[in-house]
Amino acid sequence: MKFRVERDALADAVAWTAKSLPNRPSVPVLAGVLLRVADGGLHVSGFDYEVSSQVTVDVQSEAEGAALVSGRLLAEITKALPAKPVDIAAAGAHLELVCGSARFTLPTMPVEDYPTLPEMPGSAGTIDAATFAAAVGQVAIAAGRDETLPMMTGVRIELNGSTLSMLATDRYRLALREIDWRPDDPEVSINALVPARTLHDTAKALGPLGGDVTMALAQGAAGEGLIGFAGGTRRTTSRLLDGANYPPVRSLFPASHNAEARVSVAALTEVVKRVSLVGGRTTPVLLNFSSDGLVVEAGSTEEARASEAMDATFTGEPLTIGFNPQYLIDGLQNLGSALAVFSFVDAFKPAVISPSGEDGEVVPGYRYLIMPIRVTR
């Protein structure tokens, strides 16, 4: 194997592939990225039996072949190379990399020991890449991080005709985003539970490429299905989580509300950040809504305290409600609008935060539900 490639293209390809490699691989070869030159292109692949990544880069190839090298080491090296063409050649049990006057010799691992990447499932439809990335970012924040509850670490994707819905919850908050997409089958009705971290990393990589993202699904036994995403020259697959017993979380959204507030997203975010400095990350902030506006408080009489008043439009009986400050900030920062609409039933029921247009009306498509924290005063 011998080829020449542009430094930036190589660095981007290796960095994206290496990002999904396991920190503690079960076998050494899974820490590697596979470089394969065929048909005038370089295919950079990574696979840990759960997630596979592959990207194709145009190269000037002199000899086809394959080599398996440490993914993280190669990513660090290619990122640090000068902005010059890179010459790479496999020589025996080593990989020679030359860029300008820089020369590296890396040990290789046996290519024959590397697992075969899973085939891309059949296409289910396409979606605008930027829309897909933005939607995933809005939802993935609410997914759980407790690996002992794997179901909560996923994003539930619901495909119903031309509507694609994404939901995620960690039991303390719930995010729902609905967007239009172009299904191959107009009557499609499929649900899938995708690991949130994998989905977020994939969307973040494919979004800036522009164009469309192809979503591919293979439905097997519970938890054994595969989902695939392809955009540009990149493709990734992920094993699905077992979502057979995923709770009916949509029912958590209240059918009606008794009070409503409209407030500046930027202003409230800054106030919450300031006021919450007197407490820890999990010390609740109190939002006191009335016809006079909003007062945000944190702390207690025995400890440091803070409060700040700000403008807000509120309708309903005066209300005091407590929230985890980081969960509140996460919801506000992912609304994608300058104004937020808070809908309340009472101080002990979940509140719903929605984006608002300039006219003050709720913009449909995204809802962020947050559980209140009971606070004794």
N, C-alpha and C positions, 0 to 999 in steps of 0.2 A: 504494500500500500504506500502510495506516494502522491502528494497533491499540494497545491498552493491555494490559499484562501485569504480573503480580506480579514484583517484583524477584528474589526467591529462585528462582522457577521459571525465569526467563530466565537467570540466572547459572549455575544448574546445567546447563541444557540447552546453553548455549554452551560452558561449560568442558569438558563431556564430549565434545562434538563437536570442539572445537579441539584436544583432547589428541592426537588421531590425525592431525592435519595434518602434512605433511612440513616439516622445518626448512629444506630447500633445494628448493623445488618446481621441477619441470622447466618449468612455465609459471606465470605469476603468479596465474592464477585458482584454482590448486589450493591457494593459501594462504588462500583465502576460505571463509567459511561462507555457505551459501545460506539466506536467510530467506524462506519462502514462506507467505503467509496464504491459506488456502482452507478452505471448509466450517467456518468458525468456529474453526479451530485454526491454530497457528503450527508449521510444520515446519522444524526447524533441521537442516541437512544438511552433511556434509563428505565428500570423496572424493578419493583420490590415485591412483586406478587399481588400488590394491592392497587398501585397506581403505575401506569406506564406513560412515558412522555417521549415524543419523537419530533424532531424538526429537521427539515432538509435545507441544505445550504448549497448554493452554486459554487463549484470549485474548478480549478484547472487540474484535472487528474492526469497523472503519468502512469499510474498503476493501480488497479482496483485491489481491494482487500479489506481486512478488518483488524481492529486492535481494541483491546479493552484496558482502560487506564482509570486510576482513581479520579472520580468525578469532582470532588471538592478541590483536590490539588490542581487539576487541570483548569478549573474555574478560576482559582486564585491567580494562576500563572497567566492565563489569557487576558484577564482583566488588567494585569500589570504590564502587559507588553506595549512597546512603542507602536505608534500608529503607522505601521508598515505591513506589507504582505507577509503572511506566515507560511513557511514551508514545513510540512510534516511528512515524516517517512517512518515506516515500521521496519526495524532492523533486528531480527532475532527476537529476543525477549525484551526488547526496549523500543521506546518511541522517541524519535529524534525530532525536536521542535526548534526551528531557527526563525528568528524575527530580527532583521537588521543585524546587529552585532551580538544580540542575546541568543544563547544556545542552551537548551534544556534536554536532558536525557531522563526519561521516565520509565520505570519498570512496567511491564504489561502483565495482565492476568490471562489465563487460558480462555480464549473466545468460546471454545467448545463447551465450557462449563456454564456459560451464560444462558439463562432461561429464554425461551422463545417468547417474544412479545405477543400479547393477545391480539387477535384480529379486531378491527374496528367493527362494532355492531352495525346493523342496518340503519340507515338514516330515518329519523322521525320527522325532521323538518328543519327550518332555518330561522334565524333571528338576527336582527341587526347587532353587530358586535358591541357598539357603544351602549346601546340600550340594555343588552345582556349584562355587561360589566357593571353598569350603574345599579341595576336591579339586584344583582347578587350582593353588591356592597351594602345595600340598604337592609338586606335580610340576614346575611351571615353574621352580623354583629350580635344578633339575639340567640345564636346557637350556643349550646352548652359546651363546656370544656372538660367536664368530668368524664374521663374514659370509662369509669365504672357504670356509666349510664350511656352506652353508645348511641342509643336511639336519639338522645337529646343533642348529640354532637353533629347531627345531620341537618341538611336543608331539604325539606319535602318539596318536590317538584310535582305539580299536578297539571297534566296536559288534558284539556277539555276543548276539543275543536280548535278554534283560533285563539283561545285564551290560555296563557301559560301563567300559573300561579306558583309563587314560592313562599314557604312558611318556615319559620324557625323559632324555637323557644328553649329557654333554659329553666323554665318553670317560674321565673320571676318577671319575665317580659316576653313579648311575642311580636314578631314582625311579619307582616303580610304584604306582598307586592304582586300585583297583577298587571301583565303586559300582553300586547298582541304579538303573535308570531305566525309563521307560515308553515303549517303542518303538511306533511306529504299526504296524510289521510285526513280529510276534513272532519271525519267522525271519530277521530282519535280520542281515547279516554284511558290514560295511563297515569299511575302514580309511581314515584321513585324517591327513595331517601338517599341523598348523596352526602358523603362526608363534607362538612362545611369548609374545612380548611382547604381541601383539594379543590372544591368548587370555587372558592374565593381566589386561590392562587391562579387557577386556570382562567377565570374571567378577567383577572387583573392583567394577565399576559396577552390575552386575545383581544381585549377591548381596544387598546391603542392601535392595533393593526388595521382597524376599519373594516369595511365590507360586512360580510355575513359570517355567522358562526353556525356550523351544522351540528345539530344535536342528534346523537345516535343512541338507541336503546335496545338492549337484549334482555328479555324477560325470562329468567330461569326460576329455580326454586327460590324460596324466601331468602334474601340476603346473598344470593348467588348470581344475581343479574349483573350486567355491565352497562355502564353509561359511557359514551364517548363524546368528545367535543373536537371539532376541527375548524381551524381558521387560518387562512394564508397557507404557509408551509408547515404549520404546527398542528399536532394532534395529540390528544391525551385520552386515556381511558381510566376508569376507576371502578372498583368493585362497589356495588351498592350495599348499604346497610339494610338490616332486616327491619322494614317499616310496617310489617303486618299488623302490629298492635299499636301503631302510632295514635296517640289520643286525638279525639275530635276537637282540636284546639280552636277551630273557627267559632265554636259556640261560646268561647270566652268573651268575644266582642259583644258588649251590651246592645240590646235592640233599640234602646232609647237612652236619653240622658236628661238630667235635671238642671245642669249648669254648663256654661260654655265660656271659654276665655280665648282671646286672641292676643298674641304677644310676639314681639320681635325675636326671631331665632338668635341672631347675633348678640343682642342685648342680654337676653336671659342666659345664654351660654356663658357669657363673661361674668354675670352676676353670680351664677351658681359656682363657677370656678373660684371666685374671690371669697364668697361666704363660706364655702366648704373647706377652706384652708384651716379653720379652727377645729375641724374634726378629721377623722380618718376617711379612707376611701369608702367605707361602708357606713359611716355616721350619716344619718339621714339629714336632708335639708327640708325645711318646712316652707311650703308655698301658701301664703295667706292671700286669698282672692276676695275682693270686695268691689263695690261700685267705684271706690276711690283708686283702684289699681291693684298692684301686686307688691307684697313685701316678702322677701326671701330671708329666712333665718336659719341659723345652725348653731349647735352648741347647747349648753345647759347652764343653769344658774351656778353650779359648782365649778364649771370649767370655763374655758374661753368661749366667748359668744360673738356672733356677728349677725348683722341684719342690713338689708339694703332695699330701698323702695324703688320701684320702676313703673313705667306706664304699662297698662294692660287694659283691654276692653273686656268687661266681665258681665255676664247676664246670669241671674239666679241668686239664690240665697248665699250670703257670705260663707266661704269654705276654707278650711285649713287642712292641708293634706301633705304627708311626708313621703319623700322618694329617696332611693339610693342615688347620690349625685352623679356617679359615673354612668349609671343606666339612663338617667335623664339626659345627660350630655350626649351620650351615644345616639339616642333617639332624635334629639334636636339637630345634631350635625349631619344626620343622614336624610333629613326631610327633602332636601333639594329645593327649598323655597325660603323666602325672606321672612315669611310670617308662619306661625304655628297656631293651630286650633286645638285647644284642650277640651275634651268632652268628659264630664263627670256625672256619675250617678250619685255618689256620696263619698265621704272621706275614707270609707273602708272598702270600697269596690274599685276594681281596676279602672284606670283612666286611659283614654285613647288620645294619642297625639297624631294629628294629620297635617299635611302641607296645605297652605292656603294661598289662593291667588291674590292679586292686588286688589280685587273687588271684595276680599274678605270671605269668599266662598271656599269651601273645602275642595281641594283638587283630588278627584278619585284616583284609586290605583295603589296608594300606599297608606298603611295604618300601622302604628306602633303602640302596642298595649303595654302598660307598665303597672306592676302591682304596687300598691301603697304600703308604706311601713307605718305601723301604729306607733304613735309617739305620745308618751305621757308628759304633760306639761305642768 
